[in-house]
Amino acid sequence: MNKDRLFWIWLSRRLGPGCRHYMALLERFHTPYEVFEASEDSLVEVCPELTARDLAALADKNLDEAYEIVGYCSRNGISLLCYDDPRYPLTYRSLVDPPLLLYYRGKLPDFQTKLHIAVVGTRKMSEYGRRTAYKIAYELAAAGTVIVSGMALGIDSVAACAALEAGGTTVAILGSGIDVPYPTEHAKFQEIIESRGVVMTEFAPGVRPLGHHFPMRNRLISGLAQGTLIVDADEGSGALITADRALAQGRALYAVPANIGDRNASGTNRLIREGAHVVLAAEDILNEYKLLYRGAIRFGQSATLGRKSDYNGEALARMGVYSRTVGGNSRIPAQSGIDTSDAPSAPTAPTRAPTPIRKAKAPVKEEQVAPTATVTADRSAELLATMGEREKRVFEAIPMDNPIAIDRLLSTGYGMGELLAALSLLEIKGLIQTLPGGLYCRA
């Protein structure tokens, strides 16, 4: 047994996914084992932002759960990719909140030399969006690009399927444990990706897909890729959260335009108006990387494909991809609800038998979110009244005049995952804005 992995698991389970304190701790203590051995005084000296709850968690030196996870992974073909592994993605090292370790099944692509492009969009895709996402993802993959997605219903999985059909590879990043397929409709598709690409997650085996996991997962989708392409997204689409994460991470943002007034056009067209690169074909993306990836990309490949890259419903059916569409020309209603893409509205039980992993504390129950409304300066109180206590508390903690980093909001008492979920909902409502560098301010 690689005992170093025990301490990587121990630390990741003590502070949880998405914690921004990891880098400060590792910069000083170098290894999780040294964090394990550190006294409370030295931990506070290195990272004064640690809360009483964080320190209590780090004071728990019990390794039983870590041993259980190692044994379970070994028996079930689950591999671990730790932060100190040379195969660990360089793109994640530039994040302020990189994953400490990743659980995965499948074959890791060359994260260091291959071009990775995230392709995401709404689960309520139009026929136009489905065909466009399939064609562009197919041509990108045929040229040697790795397609990154969340394996969600809709655009994400259409793009992943197209990449595999093109003979390329794809990375699917989950918001649950790797042994808890979500969405359940894609259990078969997950197995196919594991055999021909890779499925990854920062959540331990047995962790269920909870609503606040998905904003955390989205940062890993955009963070792994050099650029993110948005296809088919209205103003309430969870894909726009991924777009915001990409911009905050300094990644390129691309969007496919659509007919003005169509349901799924408002989000993508707004991104274009605000500066996202317009994409009409795969070459529009590939041409951006001619110099950086000369040896890894087969430029001009799409011109030789003919109609091979056209939408193939048979391929989706064969791989078990759920690909139902909504009306392509359905109009935007007066008020549209929030689409969290693939986040469940309530905790969803896994379809497989529970794992022997010790359960973590139950998360704060997600609040029901009211429909999106137009925001004006004098309507903040009215909008906040429709939201949960968590969102109100986080909003009140954001200063009136100065932007704030997310780790400063830990003083609210919420964990990183809960903060990301609250901030995402506040941003969709138009109450706050994301600034470069991962800062937040009131709108």
Buried (B, 14 or more C-beta within 10 A) or exposed (E): EEEBBBBBBBBBBBBBBBBBBBBBBBEBBEBBBBBBEBEEEBBBEBBEBBEEEBEEBBEEEEBEBBBBBBEBBEEEEBBBBBBBBEEBBEBBEEBBBBBBBBBBBBEBBEBEEBBBBBBBBBBBBBBBBBBBBBBBBBBBBBBBBBBBBBBBBBBBBBBBBBBBBBEBBBBBBBBBBBBBBBBBBBBEBBBBBBEBBBBBBBBBBBBBBBBBBBBBBBBBBBBBBBBBBBBBBBBBBBBBBBBBBBBBBEBBBBBBBBEEEBBBBBBBBBBBEEEBBEBEBBBBBBEBBEEEBEEBBEBEBBEEBEEBBEBBEEBBEEBBBBBEBBEBEEEBEEEBEBBBBBBBEEEBEBEEEEBEBEEEEEBBEBBEBBEBBEBEEEBBEEBBEBBBEBBBBBBEBBEEEEBBBBBBBBEBEBBBBBBBBBBBBBBBBBBBBBBEEBBBBBE
